[in-house]
Amino acid sequence: MEKDWKEVYMTAHEYKAEMAKEILENEGIRVVVIDQQDTVYKVFGEYRVYVAEADELRAVELLKNLKQ
């Protein structure tokens, strides 16, 4: 991942990370989703959504109603 990217959302649910990604991409924001789920026990870990630092405030505002 490139430097100067900021985490704007974290969830334990893959579908919510995908929803966040879709919301941001629909607004023209480049998104990276990092899957940090345990490979054996899928109940441990989370999904983290990152955007470029320049898009951080806008992304946080767009995702404010998406519950973690």
Backbone as a chain_set.jsonl record, in Angstrom:
{"seq": "MEKDWKEVYMTAHEYKAEMAKEILENEGIRVVVIDQQDTVYKVFGEYRVYVAEADELRAVELLKNLKQ", "coords": {"N": [[0.85, -1.173, 0.0], [0.45, 2.25, -0.674], [2.25, 5.055, 0.775], [1.01, 7.466, 3.176], [-1.693, 6.833, 3.449], [-4.823, 6.573, 5.081], [-6.63, 5.037, 7.716], [-10.08, 4.684, 7.618], [-12.248, 3.265, 8.366], [-13.306, 0.403, 10.225], [-14.171, -2.971, 10.691], [-15.627, -6.06, 11.795], [-16.919, -7.509, 9.957], [-17.087, -8.762, 6.737], [-18.957, -8.044, 4.723], [-19.735, -5.467, 5.496], [-17.382, -4.039, 5.199], [-17.15, -4.22, 2.444], [-19.42, -2.785, 1.724], [-18.692, -0.232, 2.643], [-16.498, 0.211, 0.972], [-17.768, 0.283, -1.548], [-19.46, 2.529, -1.26], [-17.55, 4.592, -1.042], [-16.061, 4.303, -3.441], [-18.056, 4.864, -5.297], [-18.154, 7.563, -5.025], [-15.884, 8.356, -6.192], [-13.524, 7.92, -4.813], [-10.444, 6.42, -4.187], [-9.9, 3.218, -2.814], [-8.63, 0.956, -0.363], [-8.969, -2.221, 0.968], [-8.084, -4.021, 3.74], [-7.759, -7.276, 4.729], [-7.712, -8.643, 7.777], [-8.451, -10.908, 9.023], [-8.233, -13.869, 10.955], [-6.83, -16.758, 9.565], [-7.612, -19.326, 10.242], [-9.513, -19.247, 12.356], [-12.194, -17.567, 11.76], [-13.548, -15.778, 13.344], [-11.916, -14.042, 14.612], [-10.162, -11.006, 14.313], [-10.221, -8.338, 11.838], [-11.596, -6.212, 9.246], [-10.102, -3.609, 7.506], [-10.486, -0.37, 6.223], [-8.957, 1.766, 3.984], [-8.03, 5.015, 2.783], [-6.618, 7.53, 0.608], [-4.702, 10.104, 2.177], [-5.545, 12.684, 1.487], [-8.236, 12.321, 0.957], [-9.372, 11.643, 3.326], [-11.056, 13.094, 5.276], [-13.411, 13.558, 3.815], [-14.145, 10.901, 3.246], [-14.602, 9.857, 5.827], [-16.824, 11.378, 6.531], [-18.681, 10.459, 4.61], [-18.992, 7.838, 5.468], [-20.071, 7.962, 7.983], [-22.614, 7.154, 8.824], [-22.603, 4.462, 8.583], [-22.642, 1.778, 10.494], [-20.265, 0.208, 12.666]], "CA": [[0.0, 0.0, 0.0], [1.201, 3.496, -0.757], [2.312, 5.807, 2.023], [0.032, 8.544, 3.366], [-3.063, 6.341, 3.436], [-5.402, 6.643, 6.418], [-7.738, 4.138, 8.012], [-11.31, 5.441, 7.833], [-13.318, 2.372, 8.805], [-12.878, -0.923, 10.651], [-15.308, -3.813, 11.034], [-15.371, -7.501, 11.847], [-17.777, -8.128, 8.953], [-16.646, -8.53, 5.357], [-19.983, -7.351, 3.934], [-19.725, -4.04, 5.842], [-16.2, -3.473, 4.55], [-17.491, -4.091, 1.027], [-20.364, -1.668, 1.619], [-17.9, 0.993, 2.779], [-15.715, 0.337, -0.263], [-18.662, 0.678, -2.626], [-19.871, 3.919, -1.01], [-16.433, 5.478, -1.353], [-15.749, 4.222, -4.871], [-19.109, 5.568, -6.025], [-17.848, 8.989, -4.914], [-14.621, 8.585, -6.875], [-12.416, 7.815, -3.878], [-9.708, 5.154, -4.252], [-10.05, 2.511, -1.544], [-7.934, -0.317, -0.137], [-9.505, -2.967, 2.1], [-7.122, -4.995, 4.242], [-8.393, -8.372, 5.461], [-6.848, -9.111, 8.853], [-9.117, -12.038, 9.669], [-7.428, -15.065, 11.189], [-7.114, -17.71, 8.487], [-8.215, -20.545, 10.785], [-10.7, -18.888, 13.131], [-12.697, -16.349, 11.128], [-14.201, -14.871, 14.3], [-10.89, -13.147, 15.131], [-9.602, -10.089, 13.327], [-11.143, -7.367, 11.272], [-11.361, -5.641, 7.929], [-9.778, -2.197, 7.65], [-10.664, 0.365, 4.978], [-8.015, 2.881, 3.894], [-8.097, 5.937, 1.649], [-5.506, 8.487, 0.581], [-4.814, 11.132, 3.211], [-6.297, 13.819, 0.954], [-9.665, 11.976, 0.934], [-9.751, 11.128, 4.646], [-12.201, 13.782, 5.889], [-14.603, 13.284, 2.983], [-14.495, 9.494, 3.433], [-15.181, 9.713, 7.166], [-18.165, 11.97, 6.465], [-19.529, 9.562, 3.823], [-19.198, 6.574, 6.176], [-20.474, 8.199, 9.368], [-23.86, 6.453, 9.144], [-22.384, 3.01, 8.445], [-22.249, 1.282, 11.823], [-19.189, -0.766, 12.662]], "C": [[0.899, 1.24, 0.0], [1.242, 4.201, 0.59], [1.242, 6.898, 2.029], [-1.409, 8.09, 3.169], [-3.55, 6.297, 4.877], [-6.553, 5.661, 6.562], [-8.98, 4.979, 8.314], [-12.456, 4.572, 8.349], [-12.727, 1.022, 9.188], [-14.116, -1.7, 11.074], [-14.875, -5.272, 11.089], [-16.117, -8.236, 10.741], [-17.344, -7.757, 7.538], [-17.679, -7.736, 4.559], [-20.023, -5.857, 4.246], [-18.502, -3.348, 5.236], [-16.46, -3.273, 3.061], [-18.49, -2.96, 0.799], [-19.613, -0.34, 1.695], [-17.103, 1.252, 1.506], [-16.59, 0.844, -1.403], [-19.116, 2.138, -2.482], [-18.767, 4.879, -1.444], [-16.09, 5.467, -2.84], [-16.799, 4.929, -5.716], [-18.931, 7.085, -5.989], [-16.483, 9.327, -5.52], [-13.395, 8.516, -5.985], [-11.762, 6.438, -4.029], [-9.673, 4.53, -2.872], [-9.182, 1.255, -1.537], [-8.564, -0.955, 1.091], [-8.484, -4.035, 2.478], [-7.876, -6.011, 5.102], [-7.41, -8.877, 6.503], [-7.532, -10.203, 9.664], [-8.124, -13.174, 9.844], [-7.8, -16.093, 10.13], [-7.774, -18.991, 8.968], [-9.534, -20.237, 11.488], [-11.221, -17.552, 12.639], [-13.396, -15.391, 12.086], [-13.199, -13.882, 14.899], [-10.344, -12.27, 14.011], [-10.657, -9.176, 12.754], [-10.734, -6.993, 9.851], [-11.142, -4.146, 8.134], [-9.844, -1.534, 6.274], [-9.764, 1.603, 5.021], [-8.284, 3.714, 2.652], [-6.869, 6.839, 1.702], [-5.774, 9.588, 1.604], [-5.657, 12.32, 2.751], [-7.806, 13.578, 0.963], [-10.203, 11.591, 2.306], [-11.007, 11.792, 5.214], [-13.491, 13.513, 5.125], [-15.083, 11.847, 3.187], [-15.149, 9.266, 4.783], [-16.608, 10.258, 7.169], [-19.131, 11.043, 5.707], [-19.886, 8.288, 4.588], [-19.773, 6.753, 7.579], [-21.757, 7.461, 9.764], [-23.743, 4.935, 9.015], [-21.833, 2.497, 9.767], [-21.173, 0.214, 11.697], [-19.693, -2.058, 13.201]], "O": [[1.97, 1.251, 0.607], [0.383, 3.98, 1.444], [0.648, 7.203, 0.995], [-2.256, 8.885, 2.762], [-2.774, 6.015, 5.79], [-7.349, 5.479, 5.64], [-8.94, 5.874, 9.158], [-13.51, 5.085, 8.724], [-11.774, 0.55, 8.567], [-15.003, -1.158, 11.734], [-13.87, -5.655, 10.492], [-15.971, -9.449, 10.596], [-17.249, -6.579, 7.193], [-17.311, -6.843, 3.796], [-20.313, -5.054, 3.358], [-18.588, -2.197, 4.808], [-16.038, -2.271, 2.484], [-18.413, -2.256, -0.207], [-19.869, 0.569, 0.905], [-17.044, 2.383, 1.022], [-16.187, 1.742, -2.143], [-19.15, 2.885, -3.46], [-19.029, 5.864, -2.134], [-15.853, 6.522, -3.429], [-16.471, 5.529, -6.74], [-19.487, 7.802, -6.82], [-15.992, 10.447, -5.378], [-12.33, 9.005, -6.363], [-12.445, 5.414, -4.001], [-9.446, 5.217, -1.877], [-9.019, 0.584, -2.556], [-8.683, -0.315, 2.136], [-8.074, -4.844, 1.647], [-8.543, -5.651, 6.072], [-6.388, -9.472, 6.159], [-7.231, -10.4, 10.841], [-7.277, -13.41, 8.982], [-8.981, -16.272, 9.835], [-8.43, -19.677, 8.185], [-10.546, -20.892, 11.241], [-10.731, -16.506, 13.065], [-13.797, -14.3, 11.68], [-13.599, -12.971, 15.624], [-10.097, -12.741, 12.901], [-11.828, -9.23, 13.131], [-9.689, -7.398, 9.343], [-11.902, -3.494, 8.849], [-9.328, -2.063, 5.291], [-9.807, 2.384, 5.972], [-8.706, 3.201, 1.615], [-6.172, 6.901, 2.714], [-6.922, 9.952, 1.861], [-6.4, 12.897, 3.545], [-8.579, 14.537, 0.977], [-11.378, 11.247, 2.431], [-11.94, 11.087, 5.6], [-14.537, 13.27, 5.726], [-16.285, 11.6, 3.29], [-16.149, 8.554, 4.874], [-17.501, 9.649, 7.757], [-20.275, 10.868, 6.127], [-20.959, 7.72, 4.382], [-19.942, 5.767, 8.296], [-21.953, 7.176, 10.945], [-24.693, 4.21, 9.31], [-20.68, 2.761, 10.11], [-21.166, -0.578, 10.755], [-18.939, -3.027, 13.286]]}, "num_chains": 1, "name": "protein.A"}
